[in-house]
Amino acid sequence: MENQLNRNYFLKGIKVLFKQPLALVGFAIILIQIILAVGANWLTAYDPTAQDLSHVNLPIGSEHHWLGTDNYGRDMWSRLIYGARISLIIGFTSVSLGTIAGTILGLLAGYFRVLDGIIMRISDLMFAFPGILLALLIVAILGSSLVNVVIAISIWSVPSCARIVRGNVLTVKKQEYITAMRSLGAGHLRIIFKHILPNSLAPIIVFGAMHMATAILSTSSLSYLGLGADPATPEWGAMISNGQQYMWQAPHLVIIPGIAIALVVFAFNVVGDALRDVLDPNMNIDQL
């Protein structure tokens, strides 16, 4: 019976997604990014870092370089799809690390009153800095590199995730079945990880999906400022930074990576909204 209910709910969730054209567009864009990232080695014949100074700033539609070349003669299509790989890896890694740490802290803060004040005050201190400024501070301390960008975005993600999870835990732990588990002698860890965490997954999944957009945008911003990827690395923000001085002679150097960033950020945001509609227990899925 439980499996049948889960199956019916899953099918209703799929119907909700199909009723949202923007969500389908978002899923398609993310799927394309994954395909480009995984198949980058086979989808282009050019090394994204190989320079050809005899073919610099070629326009879109040029022979052998259908998206043109940059100011060093590097193929823009190659750099674009390898940039998709970098953005996806950094986004997924940083969001995963931040979400795991934030979930653990949120569970502890919501369940143990003695830890709540300490963890939330540290979170409030981190919230005092705007997100990008906190990331800038962390990268400035650690040094410029993509690894440090991952660390910075992970740390930045922790307080937001912790606060979301804490709020959900405060609601779930008051439920009667949690009281029943305590009366049966269940330990704290069993209650937290077997009963509270599974009932807190919905907001965590939505947070992760929507924060992917923030992570990719932040990575591009830091690289644009020279605090992320090396200038030669095919990363979208670094590509915009390198091409901005040639934007009047070769506007595709800025437009192409800019469109890529905008599309991917849009895709993860609309997918996050769609997942929230499906997973939100307070929403009547039959009426969507």
N, C-alpha and C positions, 0 to 999 in steps of 0.2 A: 504493500500500500504506500509506504514512504517513497519507494523508488518511482511509483506511478505519479505521485504528487510532484516529486522533483522533476520528472520528465515533462509533466504538464506545465510547470512553472518555466522550465527551460524553453519549451516551445512558445509559450506566451512572450517570453523575453525576446526570442528571435523575431516574432511578429512585431513587437514594439520597435526593434531596430529597423525592420523593413518599412515601417511607417515613417521613418525619419530619413529623408533623402540625404541630408547633410552628413548623417552618421555613416551612411553607405559610402559617400564620397570620401569621408575621412578614413574609413577602413581601407578603401582602395589606394589612397595615397600612402598610407603606412605600409601596405602590402608591397607597393612598388618600391618604397624605400628599402624594405627588407630584401627584395629581389636584387636591387642594385648593389646593396651592401654585400650580400653573399656572393653574387656573381660578378663582382667588379673585375676580377682577374680575366674573365672570359668575355666581358662585354665591351672591351676596348683593346686596341692593338698598341696603345701608347702608354709609356711610363708617365704617371702624373707629375713626376719631378724632373723628367728629361727636358733639357733646354734645347731650343733650335732657334738661334738668333737670326737666322735667315728668313724666318717666318713669324715675326712678332706682330701682335695685335691684328691678326687676321679676323675679318668680320664673320658673323654667323652665315653659314651656307658655303663656306670656302671648301675647295676640293680637299678631301682627306681629313678635314677638320670641320665637321658640320656645325659645331657650336663655336668655331673660331679658336684663336689662341690668345694667350695673355702676353704681357710685355716682355716675357722671356721666351716666347715661342712654345710654351707648354700647352698641350691640348686641353681645352676647357671641358669637354665631355669627360675625359679621364679624371680630371680634378673634381668634377662635380660628383661622379659616382663613387670615387674613393672618399670624398667628403661625406657622402651619405653613410658610409661604413663608420667613419670616425664619429659622426654625430650620434649614430645609433648606439655604438659601443659606450661612448662617454655618458650619454643620457641614461641608458639602461643600468650601467654600473653605478653611477652616482645616485640615481633614484633608488636602486635596490639597497645600497649600503645605508642611505639616509632613512629609508622606510623601515628597514630591519631595526636599526638603532632606535628610531623614533617609536616604533611599535613596542619594543621592550621597555623603554622608559615610560611610555604612556600606560602600559599594563601595570607597571610598578606604581606609578603615581596614582592611578585610579583605584587600585586594589588596596594598597597600604597607605593609610592616612599619614603615617609618620614620614613617608618619603614624598608625599604629595607637595608639601610646601617647598622642599628643597629643589625638586626637579622643576616645578613650575616657576620658581623665582629665577632659576638659571635660564629657563626658556624665555621669561620676560626680559631678562637682560639681553639675550640674543635678538629678541624682537625689537629692541631699542634701535638697532641698526637696520636700515633698509637692506633688503636681501642682496642686491648687487654690491652695495658698499661693504657688507660683511664678507662677501666672496672676494672682493678686491683686497680687503685687509688680509685675509687668510693667504691669498696668492702672493701678495707683497711680502709677507713674512716667510713663506715657504720657498718662494722663487717661481719663475715663469716656466711652466711645463704643463702638458696635458694631464699628467698624473696628479699634479697639485690642483689643477682645475677640478678633477674628479673629487679630490678630498674636500675642496672648498664647497662645492655644490652639495656634497653629502652632508657636511656639517650644517650648512644652511637649511637643508631639508628637515633636519631632526626636530627642531622645536615645533614646526607646523604639524608634522605627523604625530608627535607626542601629544599635542593638545587635542587633536581630533580623536585619537585612540582613547585618551583619558576620559573625554566626555562620554564616549560610547561605553566604556567600562563602568563608569559611575551609574549609568542607566541599567546595564545588564546585571550587575552584581546585586541589584535590589530585587531581581526576579525571584519568584517563589522556588523555582527549581534549583537555584544557587543555594538558597537557605536549606533546602532539602538535602543537597549534597553535603553541606557542612554538618547537618545533624546526623548524617550517615558516617561521618568521620573522614571525609575526603580531605586530603592535604591541600595546602595553598597552591602548590605547583600544578596539581591535578585539576583543580578548579580553574586556574588561570588559563592553562594551555589546552585543556580538553573541552572546557565548557564556555569560558568567556571569549577566548581568542577566536574560535570558529564563528561566534556570533558577532564578531567585530571586523570580519574580513571585508564586508561590503564597502565601508568607508575607506578602508586601507587600499582596496583595489582602485577605487575612484580617485583617491589621492595620487596613487602611483601613475595612473594614466594621464591625469591632468598635469602632474608635475614633470612628466617627460617633456612637455612643451616648454616649461620654464627652464629645465636643465639645458635643452638644446639651444634656446635663445640666450641663456646666460653664457654658455660655452662660446657661442659666436661673438657675444659682446666682449668677453674677456680676450678672445683671440684678436678681435678688431683693435682693442686697446694695446695689443702687444704683450699681454700677460698670459696667453694661453699657448696656442700652437706656434711652432717655429714658422717664420714667414714662408719657407719652402714647402711646408706641410699642406696638403690639399684639404684644408678645413675651410668651411664656408665663410666664417667671420674673417679669417686671415686673408681669404681671396678678395673680399670686399675692401679690406684695408690696403692690400697691394694694388688693387685696381682703381682706387678712388682718384689718384692723381692723373689717370688716363681716361676718366669717365666721359670727357667731351670728345676725345678722339676715338675711344673704343668703349662705348657705354655698356656693352655686353659683359665686360669684366665685373661690373657692379650689379647689373640687372639680373644676370643668371643666378649667382649664388643668393642674391636677395630674394628672388622668387622662390628658390628652393627652401630657404629658411621660413618664409611666410607660409608656404603650403604645408610644411611639416608641423609647424606650430599650430596652424589652423586645424589640421587633421587630429592631432592629439587632444586639442581642446574639445572639439565636437564629439569625439569618441568618448572622452571623459564624461561629457554631459549625457550622452546616450547610456553609458554604463550606470550613471547615477539614477537615471529614470528606471532602469531595469532592476537595480539592486536595492534601491531605497525601500526599506520595509514599510515606511509611512505612506507610500504612494500606492494607490489602488491600480495595479497593473491591468486589470480588466477594463479600466476606463481610458487607458492610453491609446 
